[in-house]
Amino acid sequence: MKLRLLLIVLLLANAGYFLWARGDLAGFGLAPAALNEREPQRMSRQIHPEWLQIRKEAKPGAPAP
């Protein structure tokens, strides 16, 4: 019985942390401090992101262009 209670408590704690980390509890005033930041330093370090091209993967055995 104690093990079952421990398992339920751990599952609820994990679910609570998951919801908190995703920001789903922000309506209750429970949101991580860095929720809105989302790594702004990476955005400032990008050089010509418009040059990025998505190419289809070459077939195996075909010579690379």
HTML snippet that shows the backbone in 3Dmol.js (N, CA, C, O; Angstrom):
<script src="https://3Dmol.org/build/3Dmol-min.js"></script>
<div id="view" style="width:600px;height:400px;position:relative"></div>
<script>
const pdb = `
ATOM      1  N   MET A   1       0.819  -1.190   0.000  1.00  0.00           N
ATOM      2  CA  MET A   1       0.000   0.000   0.000  1.00  0.00           C
ATOM      3  C   MET A   1       0.868   1.261   0.000  1.00  0.00           C
ATOM      4  O   MET A   1       0.544   2.232  -0.685  1.00  0.00           O
ATOM      5  N   LYS A   2       1.961   1.256   0.757  1.00  0.00           N
ATOM      6  CA  LYS A   2       2.844   2.409   0.813  1.00  0.00           C
ATOM      7  C   LYS A   2       3.541   2.630  -0.528  1.00  0.00           C
ATOM      8  O   LYS A   2       3.751   3.768  -0.947  1.00  0.00           O
ATOM      9  N   LEU A   3       3.892   1.544  -1.188  1.00  0.00           N
ATOM     10  CA  LEU A   3       4.557   1.654  -2.486  1.00  0.00           C
ATOM     11  C   LEU A   3       3.607   2.237  -3.529  1.00  0.00           C
ATOM     12  O   LEU A   3       4.020   3.036  -4.369  1.00  0.00           O
ATOM     13  N   ARG A   4       2.350   1.843  -3.476  1.00  0.00           N
ATOM     14  CA  ARG A   4       1.354   2.370  -4.411  1.00  0.00           C
ATOM     15  C   ARG A   4       1.167   3.872  -4.200  1.00  0.00           C
ATOM     16  O   ARG A   4       1.075   4.628  -5.167  1.00  0.00           O
ATOM     17  N   LEU A   5       1.111   4.305  -2.941  1.00  0.00           N
ATOM     18  CA  LEU A   5       0.978   5.723  -2.622  1.00  0.00           C
ATOM     19  C   LEU A   5       2.202   6.504  -3.089  1.00  0.00           C
ATOM     20  O   LEU A   5       2.072   7.607  -3.621  1.00  0.00           O
ATOM     21  N   LEU A   6       3.382   5.937  -2.890  1.00  0.00           N
ATOM     22  CA  LEU A   6       4.615   6.580  -3.341  1.00  0.00           C
ATOM     23  C   LEU A   6       4.616   6.726  -4.863  1.00  0.00           C
ATOM     24  O   LEU A   6       5.017   7.766  -5.385  1.00  0.00           O
ATOM     25  N   LEU A   7       4.176   5.703  -5.566  1.00  0.00           N
ATOM     26  CA  LEU A   7       4.117   5.758  -7.033  1.00  0.00           C
ATOM     27  C   LEU A   7       3.156   6.843  -7.503  1.00  0.00           C
ATOM     28  O   LEU A   7       3.459   7.573  -8.447  1.00  0.00           O
ATOM     29  N   ILE A   8       2.007   6.952  -6.856  1.00  0.00           N
ATOM     30  CA  ILE A   8       1.022   7.973  -7.238  1.00  0.00           C
ATOM     31  C   ILE A   8       1.578   9.374  -6.967  1.00  0.00           C
ATOM     32  O   ILE A   8       1.398  10.276  -7.786  1.00  0.00           O
ATOM     33  N   VAL A   9       2.241   9.563  -5.848  1.00  0.00           N
ATOM     34  CA  VAL A   9       2.826  10.866  -5.520  1.00  0.00           C
ATOM     35  C   VAL A   9       3.902  11.227  -6.538  1.00  0.00           C
ATOM     36  O   VAL A   9       3.959  12.368  -6.996  1.00  0.00           O
ATOM     37  N   LEU A  10       4.748  10.277  -6.893  1.00  0.00           N
ATOM     38  CA  LEU A  10       5.799  10.551  -7.880  1.00  0.00           C
ATOM     39  C   LEU A  10       5.218  10.868  -9.253  1.00  0.00           C
ATOM     40  O   LEU A  10       5.710  11.768  -9.933  1.00  0.00           O
ATOM     41  N   LEU A  11       4.191  10.152  -9.669  1.00  0.00           N
ATOM     42  CA  LEU A  11       3.555  10.437 -10.961  1.00  0.00           C
ATOM     43  C   LEU A  11       2.926  11.834 -10.971  1.00  0.00           C
ATOM     44  O   LEU A  11       3.034  12.555 -11.963  1.00  0.00           O
ATOM     45  N   LEU A  12       2.272  12.216  -9.871  1.00  0.00           N
ATOM     46  CA  LEU A  12       1.684  13.550  -9.799  1.00  0.00           C
ATOM     47  C   LEU A  12       2.757  14.631  -9.785  1.00  0.00           C
ATOM     48  O   LEU A  12       2.582  15.687 -10.392  1.00  0.00           O
ATOM     49  N   ALA A  13       3.862  14.375  -9.099  1.00  0.00           N
ATOM     50  CA  ALA A  13       4.957  15.344  -9.074  1.00  0.00           C
ATOM     51  C   ALA A  13       5.563  15.503 -10.468  1.00  0.00           C
ATOM     52  O   ALA A  13       5.865  16.622 -10.884  1.00  0.00           O
ATOM     53  N   ASN A  14       5.742  14.404 -11.188  1.00  0.00           N
ATOM     54  CA  ASN A  14       6.288  14.482 -12.544  1.00  0.00           C
ATOM     55  C   ASN A  14       5.331  15.208 -13.482  1.00  0.00           C
ATOM     56  O   ASN A  14       5.764  16.011 -14.307  1.00  0.00           O
ATOM     57  N   ALA A  15       4.049  14.936 -13.364  1.00  0.00           N
ATOM     58  CA  ALA A  15       3.064  15.617 -14.210  1.00  0.00           C
ATOM     59  C   ALA A  15       3.039  17.109 -13.897  1.00  0.00           C
ATOM     60  O   ALA A  15       2.944  17.933 -14.806  1.00  0.00           O
ATOM     61  N   GLY A  16       3.125  17.459 -12.611  1.00  0.00           N
ATOM     62  CA  GLY A  16       3.148  18.864 -12.223  1.00  0.00           C
ATOM     63  C   GLY A  16       4.376  19.578 -12.759  1.00  0.00           C
ATOM     64  O   GLY A  16       4.280  20.698 -13.261  1.00  0.00           O
ATOM     65  N   TYR A  17       5.517  18.940 -12.656  1.00  0.00           N
ATOM     66  CA  TYR A  17       6.740  19.559 -13.178  1.00  0.00           C
ATOM     67  C   TYR A  17       6.668  19.715 -14.696  1.00  0.00           C
ATOM     68  O   TYR A  17       7.097  20.737 -15.234  1.00  0.00           O
ATOM     69  N   PHE A  18       6.138  18.724 -15.382  1.00  0.00           N
ATOM     70  CA  PHE A  18       6.006  18.799 -16.839  1.00  0.00           C
ATOM     71  C   PHE A  18       5.126  19.978 -17.237  1.00  0.00           C
ATOM     72  O   PHE A  18       5.479  20.746 -18.132  1.00  0.00           O
ATOM     73  N   LEU A  19       3.986  20.120 -16.576  1.00  0.00           N
ATOM     74  CA  LEU A  19       3.088  21.230 -16.892  1.00  0.00           C
ATOM     75  C   LEU A  19       3.719  22.572 -16.549  1.00  0.00           C
ATOM     76  O   LEU A  19       3.560  23.539 -17.294  1.00  0.00           O
ATOM     77  N   TRP A  20       4.439  22.641 -15.424  1.00  0.00           N
ATOM     78  CA  TRP A  20       5.111  23.875 -15.022  1.00  0.00           C
ATOM     79  C   TRP A  20       6.191  24.260 -16.029  1.00  0.00           C
ATOM     80  O   TRP A  20       6.288  25.425 -16.414  1.00  0.00           O
ATOM     81  N   ALA A  21       7.014  23.281 -16.464  1.00  0.00           N
ATOM     82  CA  ALA A  21       8.126  23.563 -17.371  1.00  0.00           C
ATOM     83  C   ALA A  21       7.625  24.008 -18.746  1.00  0.00           C
ATOM     84  O   ALA A  21       8.278  24.820 -19.402  1.00  0.00           O
ATOM     85  N   ARG A  22       6.491  23.497 -19.187  1.00  0.00           N
ATOM     86  CA  ARG A  22       5.922  23.908 -20.478  1.00  0.00           C
ATOM     87  C   ARG A  22       5.232  25.259 -20.406  1.00  0.00           C
ATOM     88  O   ARG A  22       4.969  25.878 -21.437  1.00  0.00           O
ATOM     89  N   GLY A  23       4.933  25.725 -19.186  1.00  0.00           N
ATOM     90  CA  GLY A  23       4.265  27.012 -19.028  1.00  0.00           C
ATOM     91  C   GLY A  23       2.761  26.901 -18.980  1.00  0.00           C
ATOM     92  O   GLY A  23       2.063  27.913 -19.054  1.00  0.00           O
ATOM     93  N   ASP A  24       2.244  25.687 -18.858  1.00  0.00           N
ATOM     94  CA  ASP A  24       0.796  25.507 -18.820  1.00  0.00           C
ATOM     95  C   ASP A  24       0.168  26.018 -17.528  1.00  0.00           C
ATOM     96  O   ASP A  24      -1.044  26.229 -17.479  1.00  0.00           O
ATOM     97  N   LEU A  25       0.957  26.221 -16.491  1.00  0.00           N
ATOM     98  CA  LEU A  25       0.440  26.703 -15.218  1.00  0.00           C
ATOM     99  C   LEU A  25       0.628  28.211 -15.058  1.00  0.00           C
ATOM    100  O   LEU A  25       0.481  28.739 -13.956  1.00  0.00           O
ATOM    101  N   ALA A  26       0.950  28.903 -16.143  1.00  0.00           N
ATOM    102  CA  ALA A  26       1.178  30.352 -16.075  1.00  0.00           C
ATOM    103  C   ALA A  26      -0.094  31.096 -15.687  1.00  0.00           C
ATOM    104  O   ALA A  26      -0.013  32.160 -15.075  1.00  0.00           O
ATOM    105  N   GLY A  27      -1.246  30.572 -16.022  1.00  0.00           N
ATOM    106  CA  GLY A  27      -2.512  31.203 -15.646  1.00  0.00           C
ATOM    107  C   GLY A  27      -2.722  31.234 -14.145  1.00  0.00           C
ATOM    108  O   GLY A  27      -3.477  32.066 -13.641  1.00  0.00           O
ATOM    109  N   PHE A  28      -2.067  30.339 -13.426  1.00  0.00           N
ATOM    110  CA  PHE A  28      -2.152  30.291 -11.970  1.00  0.00           C
ATOM    111  C   PHE A  28      -1.005  31.050 -11.311  1.00  0.00           C
ATOM    112  O   PHE A  28      -0.882  31.052 -10.086  1.00  0.00           O
ATOM    113  N   GLY A  29      -0.170  31.692 -12.117  1.00  0.00           N
ATOM    114  CA  GLY A  29       0.974  32.418 -11.590  1.00  0.00           C
ATOM    115  C   GLY A  29       2.171  31.530 -11.338  1.00  0.00           C
ATOM    116  O   GLY A  29       3.104  31.922 -10.637  1.00  0.00           O
ATOM    117  N   LEU A  30       2.151  30.344 -11.902  1.00  0.00           N
ATOM    118  CA  LEU A  30       3.240  29.381 -11.712  1.00  0.00           C
ATOM    119  C   LEU A  30       3.920  29.117 -13.046  1.00  0.00           C
ATOM    120  O   LEU A  30       3.579  28.157 -13.737  1.00  0.00           O
ATOM    121  N   ALA A  31       4.865  29.948 -13.408  1.00  0.00           N
ATOM    122  CA  ALA A  31       5.584  29.773 -14.662  1.00  0.00           C
ATOM    123  C   ALA A  31       7.075  29.929 -14.397  1.00  0.00           C
ATOM    124  O   ALA A  31       7.470  30.732 -13.551  1.00  0.00           O
ATOM    125  N   PRO A  32       7.901  29.179 -15.100  1.00  0.00           N
ATOM    126  CA  PRO A  32       9.343  29.360 -14.928  1.00  0.00           C
ATOM    127  C   PRO A  32       9.766  30.762 -15.347  1.00  0.00           C
ATOM    128  O   PRO A  32       9.131  31.379 -16.203  1.00  0.00           O
ATOM    129  N   ALA A  33      10.829  31.259 -14.747  1.00  0.00           N
ATOM    130  CA  ALA A  33      11.276  32.628 -15.018  1.00  0.00           C
ATOM    131  C   ALA A  33      11.735  32.803 -16.456  1.00  0.00           C
ATOM    132  O   ALA A  33      11.547  33.877 -17.026  1.00  0.00           O
ATOM    133  N   ALA A  34      12.323  31.793 -17.053  1.00  0.00           N
ATOM    134  CA  ALA A  34      12.896  31.912 -18.395  1.00  0.00           C
ATOM    135  C   ALA A  34      11.929  31.451 -19.479  1.00  0.00           C
ATOM    136  O   ALA A  34      12.360  31.101 -20.577  1.00  0.00           O
ATOM    137  N   LEU A  35      10.640  31.443 -19.192  1.00  0.00           N
ATOM    138  CA  LEU A  35       9.685  30.933 -20.179  1.00  0.00           C
ATOM    139  C   LEU A  35       9.637  31.792 -21.439  1.00  0.00           C
ATOM    140  O   LEU A  35       9.542  31.251 -22.541  1.00  0.00           O
ATOM    141  N   ASN A  36       9.699  33.103 -21.305  1.00  0.00           N
ATOM    142  CA  ASN A  36       9.561  33.993 -22.450  1.00  0.00           C
ATOM    143  C   ASN A  36      10.876  34.291 -23.144  1.00  0.00           C
ATOM    144  O   ASN A  36      10.868  34.911 -24.207  1.00  0.00           O
ATOM    145  N   GLU A  37      11.993  33.879 -22.594  1.00  0.00           N
ATOM    146  CA  GLU A  37      13.278  34.228 -23.187  1.00  0.00           C
ATOM    147  C   GLU A  37      13.587  33.369 -24.409  1.00  0.00           C
ATOM    148  O   GLU A  37      13.871  33.909 -25.478  1.00  0.00           O
ATOM    149  N   ARG A  38      13.542  32.086 -24.281  1.00  0.00           N
ATOM    150  CA  ARG A  38      13.774  31.160 -25.392  1.00  0.00           C
ATOM    151  C   ARG A  38      15.078  31.425 -26.135  1.00  0.00           C
ATOM    152  O   ARG A  38      15.097  31.475 -27.365  1.00  0.00           O
ATOM    153  N   GLU A  39      16.156  31.595 -25.397  1.00  0.00           N
ATOM    154  CA  GLU A  39      17.510  31.753 -25.919  1.00  0.00           C
ATOM    155  C   GLU A  39      17.655  32.931 -26.896  1.00  0.00           C
ATOM    156  O   GLU A  39      17.954  32.715 -28.070  1.00  0.00           O
ATOM    157  N   PRO A  40      17.453  34.142 -26.441  1.00  0.00           N
ATOM    158  CA  PRO A  40      17.572  35.303 -27.338  1.00  0.00           C
ATOM    159  C   PRO A  40      18.994  35.512 -27.842  1.00  0.00           C
ATOM    160  O   PRO A  40      19.188  36.132 -28.888  1.00  0.00           O
ATOM    161  N   GLN A  41      20.000  35.003 -27.114  1.00  0.00           N
ATOM    162  CA  GLN A  41      21.381  35.174 -27.563  1.00  0.00           C
ATOM    163  C   GLN A  41      21.625  34.433 -28.884  1.00  0.00           C
ATOM    164  O   GLN A  41      22.467  34.860 -29.675  1.00  0.00           O
ATOM    165  N   ARG A  42      20.927  33.362 -29.131  1.00  0.00           N
ATOM    166  CA  ARG A  42      21.092  32.657 -30.405  1.00  0.00           C
ATOM    167  C   ARG A  42      20.557  33.489 -31.569  1.00  0.00           C
ATOM    168  O   ARG A  42      21.142  33.498 -32.652  1.00  0.00           O
ATOM    169  N   MET A  43      19.457  34.179 -31.345  1.00  0.00           N
ATOM    170  CA  MET A  43      18.892  35.014 -32.397  1.00  0.00           C
ATOM    171  C   MET A  43      19.834  36.162 -32.744  1.00  0.00           C
ATOM    172  O   MET A  43      19.938  36.550 -33.907  1.00  0.00           O
ATOM    173  N   SER A  44      20.512  36.698 -31.754  1.00  0.00           N
ATOM    174  CA  SER A  44      21.407  37.821 -32.022  1.00  0.00           C
ATOM    175  C   SER A  44      22.700  37.368 -32.688  1.00  0.00           C
ATOM    176  O   SER A  44      23.388  38.186 -33.298  1.00  0.00           O
ATOM    177  N   ARG A  45      23.051  36.087 -32.590  1.00  0.00           N
ATOM    178  CA  ARG A  45      24.291  35.590 -33.187  1.00  0.00           C
ATOM    179  C   ARG A  45      24.109  35.085 -34.617  1.00  0.00           C
ATOM    180  O   ARG A  45      25.094  34.755 -35.278  1.00  0.00           O
ATOM    181  N   GLN A  46      22.891  35.017 -35.100  1.00  0.00           N
ATOM    182  CA  GLN A  46      22.665  34.497 -36.447  1.00  0.00           C
ATOM    183  C   GLN A  46      23.220  35.465 -37.484  1.00  0.00           C
ATOM    184  O   GLN A  46      23.042  36.679 -37.384  1.00  0.00           O
ATOM    185  N   ILE A  47      23.895  34.903 -38.478  1.00  0.00           N
ATOM    186  CA  ILE A  47      24.444  35.688 -39.572  1.00  0.00           C
ATOM    187  C   ILE A  47      23.758  35.230 -40.851  1.00  0.00           C
ATOM    188  O   ILE A  47      23.910  34.077 -41.255  1.00  0.00           O
ATOM    189  N   HIS A  48      23.019  36.102 -41.481  1.00  0.00           N
ATOM    190  CA  HIS A  48      22.297  35.840 -42.738  1.00  0.00           C
ATOM    191  C   HIS A  48      21.452  34.569 -42.673  1.00  0.00           C
ATOM    192  O   HIS A  48      21.721  33.626 -43.417  1.00  0.00           O
ATOM    193  N   PRO A  49      20.450  34.515 -41.816  1.00  0.00           N
ATOM    194  CA  PRO A  49      19.607  33.322 -41.774  1.00  0.00           C
ATOM    195  C   PRO A  49      18.815  33.122 -43.062  1.00  0.00           C
ATOM    196  O   PRO A  49      18.349  32.015 -43.332  1.00  0.00           O
ATOM    197  N   GLU A  50      18.657  34.172 -43.857  1.00  0.00           N
ATOM    198  CA  GLU A  50      17.919  34.033 -45.121  1.00  0.00           C
ATOM    199  C   GLU A  50      18.702  33.210 -46.151  1.00  0.00           C
ATOM    200  O   GLU A  50      18.140  32.787 -47.161  1.00  0.00           O
ATOM    201  N   TRP A  51      19.987  32.985 -45.901  1.00  0.00           N
ATOM    202  CA  TRP A  51      20.790  32.179 -46.825  1.00  0.00           C
ATOM    203  C   TRP A  51      20.542  30.687 -46.637  1.00  0.00           C
ATOM    204  O   TRP A  51      20.983  29.885 -47.461  1.00  0.00           O
ATOM    205  N   LEU A  52      19.860  30.306 -45.591  1.00  0.00           N
ATOM    206  CA  LEU A  52      19.609  28.902 -45.303  1.00  0.00           C
ATOM    207  C   LEU A  52      18.745  28.296 -46.397  1.00  0.00           C
ATOM    208  O   LEU A  52      17.713  28.855 -46.768  1.00  0.00           O
ATOM    209  N   GLN A  53      19.174  27.152 -46.910  1.00  0.00           N
ATOM    210  CA  GLN A  53      18.434  26.461 -47.951  1.00  0.00           C
ATOM    211  C   GLN A  53      18.155  25.032 -47.498  1.00  0.00           C
ATOM    212  O   GLN A  53      19.032  24.357 -46.958  1.00  0.00           O
ATOM    213  N   ILE A  54      16.937  24.585 -47.721  1.00  0.00           N
ATOM    214  CA  ILE A  54      16.568  23.218 -47.392  1.00  0.00           C
ATOM    215  C   ILE A  54      16.619  22.419 -48.682  1.00  0.00           C
ATOM    216  O   ILE A  54      15.946  22.743 -49.660  1.00  0.00           O
ATOM    217  N   ARG A  55      17.420  21.381 -48.666  1.00  0.00           N
ATOM    218  CA  ARG A  55      17.587  20.567 -49.859  1.00  0.00           C
ATOM    219  C   ARG A  55      17.055  19.167 -49.614  1.00  0.00           C
ATOM    220  O   ARG A  55      17.079  18.676 -48.485  1.00  0.00           O
ATOM    221  N   LYS A  56      16.580  18.534 -50.656  1.00  0.00           N
ATOM    222  CA  LYS A  56      16.134  17.157 -50.541  1.00  0.00           C
ATOM    223  C   LYS A  56      17.353  16.260 -50.422  1.00  0.00           C
ATOM    224  O   LYS A  56      18.407  16.534 -50.995  1.00  0.00           O
ATOM    225  N   GLU A  57      17.190  15.199 -49.678  1.00  0.00           N
ATOM    226  CA  GLU A  57      18.288  14.272 -49.455  1.00  0.00           C
ATOM    227  C   GLU A  57      18.562  13.490 -50.745  1.00  0.00           C
ATOM    228  O   GLU A  57      17.636  13.026 -51.411  1.00  0.00           O
ATOM    229  N   ALA A  58      19.836  13.354 -51.083  1.00  0.00           N
ATOM    230  CA  ALA A  58      20.223  12.618 -52.299  1.00  0.00           C
ATOM    231  C   ALA A  58      19.947  11.127 -52.113  1.00  0.00           C
ATOM    232  O   ALA A  58      19.994  10.614 -50.995  1.00  0.00           O
ATOM    233  N   LYS A  59      19.666  10.454 -53.194  1.00  0.00           N
ATOM    234  CA  LYS A  59      19.445   9.007 -53.141  1.00  0.00           C
ATOM    235  C   LYS A  59      20.749   8.312 -52.821  1.00  0.00           C
ATOM    236  O   LYS A  59      21.810   8.749 -53.267  1.00  0.00           O
ATOM    237  N   PRO A  60      20.688   7.231 -52.052  1.00  0.00           N
ATOM    238  CA  PRO A  60      21.914   6.491 -51.758  1.00  0.00           C
ATOM    239  C   PRO A  60      22.557   5.954 -53.046  1.00  0.00           C
ATOM    240  O   PRO A  60      21.872   5.392 -53.900  1.00  0.00           O
ATOM    241  N   GLY A  61      23.833   6.126 -53.170  1.00  0.00           N
ATOM    242  CA  GLY A  61      24.544   5.649 -54.341  1.00  0.00           C
ATOM    243  C   GLY A  61      24.686   6.696 -55.423  1.00  0.00           C
ATOM    244  O   GLY A  61      25.484   6.528 -56.345  1.00  0.00           O
ATOM    245  N   ALA A  62      23.931   7.769 -55.328  1.00  0.00           N
ATOM    246  CA  ALA A  62      24.028   8.835 -56.329  1.00  0.00           C
ATOM    247  C   ALA A  62      25.191   9.741 -55.960  1.00  0.00           C
ATOM    248  O   ALA A  62      25.430   9.977 -54.776  1.00  0.00           O
ATOM    249  N   PRO A  63      25.919  10.255 -56.944  1.00  0.00           N
ATOM    250  CA  PRO A  63      27.036  11.146 -56.630  1.00  0.00           C
ATOM    251  C   PRO A  63      26.507  12.466 -56.060  1.00  0.00           C
ATOM    252  O   PRO A  63      25.438  12.947 -56.437  1.00  0.00           O
ATOM    253  N   ALA A  64      27.285  13.026 -55.150  1.00  0.00           N
ATOM    254  CA  ALA A  64      26.895  14.306 -54.551  1.00  0.00           C
ATOM    255  C   ALA A  64      27.081  15.409 -55.574  1.00  0.00           C
ATOM    256  O   ALA A  64      28.030  15.370 -56.357  1.00  0.00           O
ATOM    257  N   PRO A  65      26.181  16.407 -55.582  1.00  0.00           N
ATOM    258  CA  PRO A  65      26.316  17.511 -56.559  1.00  0.00           C
ATOM    259  C   PRO A  65      27.484  18.416 -56.239  1.00  0.00           C
ATOM    260  O   PRO A  65      27.731  19.383 -56.959  1.00  0.00           O
TER     261      PRO A  65
END
`;
const viewer = $3Dmol.createViewer("view");
viewer.addModel(pdb, "pdb");
viewer.setStyle({}, {cartoon: {color: "spectrum"}});
viewer.zoomTo();
viewer.render();
</script>
